[in-house]
Amino acid sequence: MSAASTFFDTNVLLYMLSNDLVKAGRAEITVAMGGVINVQVLNEFVSVARRKFKLSWSEIADALAPIHAVCRVVPLTRECHDVAVILATRYVIHIYDAIVAAAISAGRPDLQTEDLQHGQLFARRLRVNNPFLPEQA
């Protein structure tokens, strides 16, 4: 899958901060290829970086710099929210897992996440890819 076709969920970006060197390395390689994220992903990244990883604001800025350099950021819109509600209902997923709506709204066919079933297809146009599975190495 080309970088232009990939949408990253927050968990992939957060693994770059992890003490799990295998997952951190895989996340860095995956994100370095570039892709698309939205403002929700950025906000979740900052929230977890502060709360769980106890990073300072300057450390968060340093962590965000390479993400900003390789990822296009798309806005979070009302239309995206509406699609998320529809998808959460249709696929019986939590509204937070409806990040699939953001990827679909951004026109991406690939969602990189470990929070959903690897290979799952949403709306016949978005495939879930877990970059941390052994066969993805």
Backbone as a chain_set.jsonl record, in Angstrom:
{"seq": "MSAASTFFDTNVLLYMLSNDLVKAGRAEITVAMGGVINVQVLNEFVSVARRKFKLSWSEIADALAPIHAVCRVVPLTRECHDVAVILATRYVIHIYDAIVAAAISAGRPDLQTEDLQHGQLFARRLRVNNPFLPEQA", "coords": {"N": [[0.855, -1.172, 0.0], [0.609, 2.169, -0.861], [2.088, 5.152, 0.533], [0.476, 7.389, 0.182], [-2.022, 6.319, 0.27], [-2.6, 5.581, 2.83], [-4.034, 5.798, 6.071], [-3.416, 6.765, 9.349], [-4.115, 5.443, 12.537], [-4.249, 6.647, 15.906], [-2.907, 4.912, 17.699], [-0.817, 3.716, 16.268], [0.967, 5.818, 15.836], [1.571, 6.414, 18.495], [3.055, 4.209, 19.313], [5.591, 4.834, 18.529], [6.654, 6.062, 20.68], [6.992, 4.11, 22.482], [8.369, 1.735, 24.87], [8.641, -0.76, 23.92], [10.699, -2.024, 21.817], [10.549, -3.377, 19.371], [7.941, -2.897, 18.399], [8.039, -0.103, 18.443], [10.046, 0.412, 16.57], [8.881, -0.702, 14.262], [6.641, 0.961, 14.05], [7.885, 3.442, 13.586], [9.109, 2.974, 11.074], [6.837, 2.456, 9.516], [5.336, 4.863, 9.744], [7.184, 6.663, 8.741], [6.995, 6.323, 6.029], [4.952, 7.916, 5.349], [1.64, 9.364, 5.156], [-1.805, 9.871, 5.996], [-3.497, 11.743, 8.486], [-5.836, 12.91, 10.988], [-7.113, 15.763, 12.826], [-8.218, 14.77, 15.185], [-6.644, 12.496, 15.662], [-4.172, 13.714, 16.158], [-4.811, 15.171, 18.509], [-5.49, 13.081, 20.292], [-3.013, 11.789, 20.376], [-1.397, 13.733, 21.66], [-2.756, 13.912, 24.125], [-2.417, 11.288, 25.226], [0.363, 11.15, 25.235], [0.99, 13.09, 27.141], [-0.441, 12.186, 29.454], [0.011, 9.32, 29.801], [2.695, 8.82, 28.982], [3.955, 10.882, 30.196], [5.202, 13.122, 29.017], [6.818, 16.265, 28.504], [5.674, 19.49, 27.314], [7.465, 20.446, 25.412], [8.796, 18.103, 24.714], [6.687, 16.746, 23.547], [6.223, 18.388, 21.35], [8.607, 17.89, 19.979], [8.219, 15.172, 19.417], [6.026, 15.302, 17.748], [6.991, 16.64, 15.51], [8.332, 14.99, 13.436], [6.094, 13.569, 12.608], [4.37, 15.548, 11.629], [5.944, 16.255, 9.501], [5.763, 14.152, 7.675], [3.127, 13.39, 7.392], [-0.006, 14.159, 6.024], [-2.408, 16.351, 7.25], [-5.801, 16.165, 7.765], [-8.942, 17.891, 8.082], [-11.278, 17.514, 10.821], [-14.573, 16.899, 10.379], [-18.097, 17.74, 10.422], [-19.5, 16.12, 8.672], [-17.835, 13.897, 8.601], [-18.167, 13.017, 11.211], [-20.893, 12.282, 11.088], [-20.759, 10.127, 9.282], [-19.209, 8.456, 10.86], [-20.99, 7.799, 12.946], [-22.908, 6.351, 11.521], [-21.295, 4.199, 10.613], [-20.486, 3.107, 13.082], [-22.897, 2.156, 14.013], [-23.658, 0.368, 11.943], [-21.519, -1.52, 11.831], [-21.283, -2.29, 14.418], [-19.376, -1.149, 16.197], [-17.362, 0.669, 18.546], [-17.795, 4.171, 18.928], [-15.378, 5.549, 19.014], [-13.742, 3.839, 17.63], [-14.62, 4.31, 15.174], [-12.885, 5.718, 13.66], [-12.445, 4.845, 11.259], [-14.244, 6.161, 9.657], [-13.035, 8.631, 9.31], [-10.838, 7.912, 7.766], [-12.138, 6.919, 5.491], [-13.544, 9.233, 4.73], [-11.387, 10.798, 4.06], [-10.648, 9.585, 1.8], [-8.962, 7.382, 1.793], [-7.818, 4.05, 1.219], [-6.697, 2.354, 3.075], [-6.305, 1.62, 6.454], [-4.18, 1.972, 9.053], [-3.919, 0.347, 11.992], [-4.032, -1.135, 15.269], [-6.254, -1.651, 16.616], [-8.535, -2.701, 15.48], [-9.964, -5.462, 13.612], [-7.561, -7.144, 11.76], [-7.394, -6.952, 8.295], [-10.103, -6.546, 8.002], [-12.825, -5.27, 6.142], [-14.324, -2.225, 5.456], [-17.261, -0.681, 4.39], [-16.845, -1.541, 1.817], [-14.528, -0.353, 0.86], [-12.43, 0.354, 2.522], [-9.693, -1.033, 4.027], [-8.51, -2.653, 6.924], [-5.34, -2.631, 8.377], [-3.04, -4.15, 10.398], [-0.08, -3.142, 11.445], [1.582, -4.359, 13.255], [1.467, -7.073, 13.423], [3.122, -10.235, 13.229], [3.464, -11.274, 10.564], [3.443, -8.966, 9.094], [5.853, -7.855, 9.154]], "CA": [[0.0, 0.0, 0.0], [1.44, 3.367, -0.934], [1.913, 6.092, 1.642], [-0.641, 8.285, -0.102], [-3.288, 5.628, 0.485], [-2.643, 5.132, 4.218], [-4.499, 6.651, 7.166], [-2.898, 6.22, 10.605], [-4.813, 5.597, 13.802], [-3.37, 7.184, 16.946], [-2.074, 3.901, 18.357], [0.397, 3.49, 15.481], [1.872, 6.928, 16.145], [1.999, 6.325, 19.892], [4.082, 3.178, 19.476], [6.915, 5.426, 18.331], [7.11, 6.47, 22.008], [6.948, 2.918, 23.328], [9.578, 1.023, 25.291], [8.673, -1.993, 23.132], [11.563, -1.614, 20.711], [10.086, -3.982, 18.117], [6.79, -2.126, 17.934], [8.481, 1.271, 18.192], [10.752, 0.399, 15.29], [7.919, -0.936, 13.186], [5.842, 2.182, 13.921], [8.72, 4.474, 12.952], [9.249, 2.638, 9.657], [5.525, 2.596, 8.882], [4.971, 6.277, 9.684], [8.164, 7.355, 7.898], [6.555, 6.23, 4.629], [3.976, 8.97, 5.158], [0.233, 9.007, 5.105], [-2.792, 10.893, 6.34], [-4.089, 11.711, 9.818], [-6.699, 14.075, 11.179], [-6.904, 16.503, 14.066], [-8.542, 13.871, 16.293], [-5.454, 11.676, 15.898], [-3.178, 14.577, 16.815], [-5.242, 15.468, 19.876], [-5.342, 11.859, 21.086], [-1.583, 11.581, 20.55], [-0.946, 14.669, 22.695], [-3.366, 13.522, 25.392], [-1.76, 10.089, 25.758], [1.767, 11.491, 25.482], [1.045, 13.808, 28.418], [-0.989, 11.409, 30.564], [0.635, 8.008, 29.976], [4.151, 8.866, 28.818], [4.431, 11.988, 31.036], [6.092, 13.985, 28.252], [6.649, 17.711, 28.628], [5.162, 20.083, 26.087], [8.546, 20.519, 24.418], [9.015, 16.732, 24.229], [5.573, 16.449, 22.643], [6.507, 19.108, 20.101], [9.669, 17.13, 19.299], [7.639, 13.914, 18.932], [5.1, 15.62, 16.66], [7.684, 17.209, 14.342], [8.45, 14.07, 12.296], [4.746, 13.202, 12.156], [3.937, 16.658, 10.786], [6.775, 16.284, 8.294], [5.448, 13.084, 6.716], [1.693, 13.105, 7.32], [-0.943, 15.223, 5.679], [-3.454, 16.445, 8.271], [-7.091, 16.566, 7.217], [-9.816, 18.387, 9.147], [-12.372, 16.712, 11.363], [-15.761, 17.626, 9.955], [-19.417, 17.241, 10.814], [-19.811, 15.023, 7.759], [-17.062, 12.751, 9.079], [-18.868, 12.552, 12.411], [-22.115, 11.607, 10.657], [-20.342, 8.827, 8.734], [-18.753, 7.648, 12.001], [-22.179, 7.276, 13.63], [-23.465, 5.314, 10.641], [-20.416, 3.028, 10.645], [-20.544, 2.512, 14.42], [-24.16, 1.419, 14.057], [-23.651, -0.727, 10.95], [-20.503, -2.536, 12.124], [-21.309, -2.527, 15.859], [-18.082, -0.765, 16.756], [-17.407, 1.835, 19.421], [-17.678, 5.404, 18.156], [-13.958, 5.898, 18.887], [-13.179, 3.0, 16.579], [-15.127, 4.789, 13.899], [-11.826, 6.437, 12.963], [-12.593, 4.378, 9.881], [-14.959, 7.214, 8.934], [-12.059, 9.648, 8.931], [-10.059, 7.373, 6.652], [-13.024, 6.892, 4.326], [-13.79, 10.628, 4.334], [-10.152, 11.299, 3.459], [-10.431, 8.855, 0.55], [-7.873, 6.405, 1.946], [-8.293, 2.657, 1.226], [-5.93, 1.58, 4.046], [-6.239, 2.169, 7.811], [-3.172, 1.322, 9.886], [-4.335, 0.352, 13.394], [-4.075, -2.45, 15.901], [-7.482, -1.684, 17.41], [-9.609, -3.366, 14.751], [-9.567, -6.761, 13.06], [-6.693, -7.076, 10.589], [-8.024, -7.415, 7.067], [-11.521, -6.204, 7.933], [-13.188, -4.325, 5.094], [-15.442, -1.346, 5.806], [-17.946, 0.009, 3.302], [-16.255, -2.07, 0.583], [-13.478, 0.515, 0.325], [-11.358, 0.624, 3.484], [-9.172, -2.252, 4.623], [-7.739, -2.481, 8.148], [-4.031, -3.272, 8.359], [-2.325, -4.068, 11.677], [1.341, -3.22, 11.089], [2.349, -4.985, 14.319], [1.391, -8.529, 13.335], [4.408, -10.783, 12.766], [3.53, -11.43, 9.116], [3.538, -7.655, 8.483], [7.247, -7.401, 9.276]], "C": [[0.899, 1.233, 0.0], [1.127, 4.3, 0.233], [0.709, 6.99, 1.426], [-1.985, 7.638, 0.198], [-3.534, 5.273, 1.947], [-3.142, 6.213, 5.167], [-4.027, 5.991, 8.454], [-3.844, 6.489, 11.76], [-3.783, 6.044, 14.841], [-2.43, 6.141, 17.517], [-0.789, 3.627, 17.588], [1.417, 4.582, 15.79], [2.412, 6.83, 17.566], [3.062, 5.256, 20.111], [5.48, 3.708, 19.196], [7.505, 5.882, 19.657], [7.301, 5.283, 22.952], [8.331, 2.402, 23.715], [9.7, -0.33, 24.607], [9.427, -1.667, 21.849], [11.131, -2.188, 19.368], [8.922, -3.162, 17.552], [7.178, -0.676, 17.639], [9.187, 1.363, 16.843], [9.818, 0.216, 14.115], [7.048, 0.3, 12.966], [6.639, 3.271, 13.212], [8.87, 4.228, 11.456], [7.944, 2.885, 8.913], [5.162, 4.071, 8.699], [5.922, 7.049, 8.77], [7.787, 7.314, 6.423], [5.494, 7.273, 4.305], [2.564, 8.44, 5.078], [-0.618, 10.191, 5.499], [-3.27, 10.656, 7.769], [-5.081, 12.858, 9.895], [-6.42, 14.695, 12.541], [-7.226, 15.648, 15.283], [-7.331, 13.013, 16.657], [-4.387, 12.497, 16.613], [-3.548, 14.862, 18.265], [-5.12, 14.251, 20.786], [-3.869, 11.569, 21.37], [-1.058, 12.459, 21.69], [-1.488, 14.265, 24.063], [-2.662, 12.325, 26.019], [-0.288, 10.37, 26.064], [1.931, 12.222, 26.815], [0.677, 12.9, 29.587], [-0.194, 10.12, 30.816], [2.161, 8.078, 29.942], [4.792, 10.012, 29.606], [5.42, 12.902, 30.309], [5.782, 15.455, 28.531], [6.102, 18.241, 27.301], [6.249, 20.166, 25.018], [8.874, 19.127, 23.874], [7.905, 16.31, 23.27], [5.79, 17.152, 21.306], [7.571, 18.38, 19.296], [9.129, 15.834, 18.704], [6.71, 14.16, 17.745], [5.803, 16.074, 15.387], [7.832, 16.214, 13.191], [7.097, 13.607, 11.75], [4.226, 14.289, 11.219], [4.704, 16.688, 9.466], [6.337, 15.265, 7.243], [3.962, 12.795, 6.549], [0.903, 14.352, 6.94], [-2.054, 15.195, 6.721], [-4.732, 16.955, 7.615], [-7.995, 17.005, 8.362], [-10.824, 17.34, 9.603], [-13.647, 17.507, 11.101], [-17.041, 17.01, 10.513], [-19.805, 16.051, 9.951], [-19.077, 13.749, 8.179], [-17.721, 12.164, 10.324], [-20.119, 11.772, 12.032], [-21.807, 10.223, 10.085], [-19.897, 7.91, 9.869], [-19.931, 7.033, 12.743], [-22.813, 6.156, 12.804], [-22.626, 4.042, 10.699], [-20.437, 2.333, 12.005], [-21.806, 1.67, 14.557], [-24.11, 0.185, 13.165], [-22.713, -1.858, 11.334], [-20.406, -2.876, 13.606], [-19.907, -2.317, 16.454], [-18.291, 0.459, 17.636], [-17.198, 3.085, 18.568], [-16.218, 5.831, 18.009], [-13.262, 5.049, 17.847], [-13.687, 3.41, 15.209], [-14.158, 5.781, 13.263], [-11.828, 5.996, 11.502], [-13.327, 5.426, 9.046], [-14.0, 8.302, 8.474], [-11.226, 9.182, 7.749], [-10.886, 7.333, 5.375], [-13.268, 8.305, 3.815], [-12.572, 11.242, 3.652], [-9.817, 10.561, 2.161], [-9.305, 7.845, 0.606], [-8.448, 4.99, 1.917], [-7.643, 1.797, 2.305], [-5.908, 2.315, 5.383], [-5.252, 1.345, 8.61], [-3.592, 1.467, 11.343], [-4.189, -1.046, 13.961], [-5.374, -2.634, 16.682], [-8.656, -2.385, 16.731], [-9.072, -4.646, 14.132], [-8.762, -6.571, 11.774], [-7.416, -7.666, 9.378], [-9.491, -7.053, 6.925], [-11.747, -5.128, 6.876], [-14.42, -3.543, 5.529], [-15.963, -0.673, 4.54], [-17.361, -0.353, 1.933], [-15.155, -1.194, 0.008], [-12.35, 0.84, 1.285], [-10.952, -0.677, 4.154], [-8.32, -1.9, 5.84], [-6.443, -3.276, 8.025], [-3.365, -3.062, 9.716], [-0.834, -4.225, 11.374], [2.188, -3.954, 12.14], [2.227, -6.508, 14.337], [2.705, -9.066, 12.777], [4.519, -10.88, 11.247], [3.62, -10.096, 8.375], [4.971, -7.138, 8.483], [7.982, -7.48, 7.957]], "O": [[1.845, 1.316, 0.783], [0.053, 4.242, 0.832], [-0.003, 7.318, 2.375], [-2.985, 8.338, 0.362], [-4.582, 4.714, 2.271], [-2.74, 7.374, 5.087], [-4.216, 4.789, 8.638], [-4.318, 7.61, 11.945], [-2.583, 5.836, 14.661], [-1.27, 6.446, 17.793], [0.236, 3.332, 18.202], [2.598, 4.295, 15.982], [3.581, 7.129, 17.811], [3.89, 5.39, 21.013], [6.462, 3.081, 19.594], [8.717, 6.071, 19.762], [7.727, 5.454, 24.094], [9.316, 2.599, 23.004], [10.741, -0.98, 24.698], [8.862, -1.104, 20.911], [11.329, -1.551, 18.333], [8.922, -2.784, 16.381], [6.684, -0.091, 16.676], [8.946, 2.291, 16.071], [9.944, 0.893, 13.096], [6.749, 0.651, 11.824], [6.113, 3.948, 12.33], [8.77, 5.16, 10.658], [7.939, 3.45, 7.82], [4.73, 4.477, 7.62], [5.503, 7.99, 8.096], [8.21, 8.174, 5.651], [5.169, 7.496, 3.139], [2.328, 7.238, 4.952], [-0.221, 11.347, 5.359], [-3.427, 9.516, 8.204], [-5.163, 13.68, 8.982], [-5.591, 14.201, 13.306], [-6.571, 15.784, 16.317], [-7.032, 12.828, 17.837], [-3.771, 12.023, 17.568], [-2.694, 14.801, 19.15], [-4.692, 14.378, 21.933], [-3.517, 11.154, 22.474], [-0.358, 11.975, 22.579], [-0.752, 14.276, 25.05], [-2.346, 12.343, 27.209], [0.242, 9.871, 27.057], [2.904, 11.994, 27.533], [1.39, 12.846, 30.589], [0.226, 9.869, 31.946], [2.836, 7.468, 30.771], [6.017, 10.109, 29.68], [6.368, 13.398, 30.916], [4.632, 15.831, 28.762], [6.073, 17.528, 26.298], [5.967, 19.972, 23.836], [9.196, 18.989, 22.694], [8.155, 15.6, 22.296], [5.563, 16.563, 20.249], [7.46, 18.262, 18.076], [9.533, 15.438, 17.611], [6.616, 13.328, 16.843], [5.262, 15.908, 14.294], [7.49, 16.555, 12.059], [6.975, 13.291, 10.566], [3.704, 13.992, 10.144], [4.167, 17.1, 8.438], [6.522, 15.493, 6.048], [3.576, 12.035, 5.66], [1.124, 15.441, 7.469], [-2.583, 14.129, 7.037], [-4.754, 18.021, 6.998], [-7.834, 16.542, 9.491], [-11.168, 16.414, 8.869], [-13.782, 18.647, 11.547], [-17.037, 15.885, 11.013], [-20.377, 15.08, 10.448], [-19.637, 12.654, 8.118], [-17.817, 10.944, 10.463], [-20.379, 10.71, 12.597], [-22.515, 9.259, 10.374], [-20.181, 6.712, 9.842], [-19.875, 5.865, 13.13], [-23.209, 5.126, 13.351], [-23.164, 2.941, 10.818], [-20.409, 1.104, 12.073], [-21.779, 0.592, 15.152], [-24.478, -0.911, 13.587], [-23.061, -3.03, 11.185], [-19.546, -3.66, 14.009], [-19.35, -3.193, 17.115], [-19.271, 1.189, 17.487], [-16.477, 3.032, 17.571], [-15.85, 6.416, 16.99], [-12.288, 5.492, 17.239], [-13.219, 2.898, 14.193], [-14.555, 6.592, 12.427], [-11.288, 6.676, 10.629], [-13.058, 5.563, 7.852], [-14.14, 8.833, 7.372], [-10.941, 9.958, 6.837], [-10.393, 7.672, 4.299], [-13.207, 8.552, 2.61], [-12.705, 12.097, 2.776], [-8.824, 10.873, 1.503], [-8.746, 7.486, -0.431], [-9.482, 4.749, 2.541], [-7.996, 0.626, 2.444], [-5.54, 3.488, 5.446], [-5.463, 0.151, 8.822], [-3.621, 2.577, 11.875], [-4.219, -2.029, 13.221], [-5.568, -3.66, 17.335], [-9.676, -2.632, 17.374], [-7.864, -4.884, 14.13], [-9.216, -5.927, 10.829], [-7.98, -8.758, 9.452], [-10.071, -7.229, 5.854], [-10.954, -4.197, 6.74], [-15.432, -4.124, 5.921], [-15.19, -0.164, 3.728], [-17.389, 0.457, 1.006], [-14.866, -1.265, -1.187], [-11.403, 1.531, 0.909], [-11.777, -1.345, 4.778], [-7.512, -0.972, 5.798], [-6.448, -4.44, 7.623], [-3.15, -1.925, 10.135], [-0.378, -5.329, 11.078], [3.386, -4.148, 11.935], [2.829, -7.162, 15.188], [3.333, -8.417, 11.941], [5.582, -10.591, 10.696], [3.846, -10.079, 7.165], [5.265, -6.105, 7.883], [9.162, -7.136, 7.886]]}, "num_chains": 1, "name": "protein.A"}
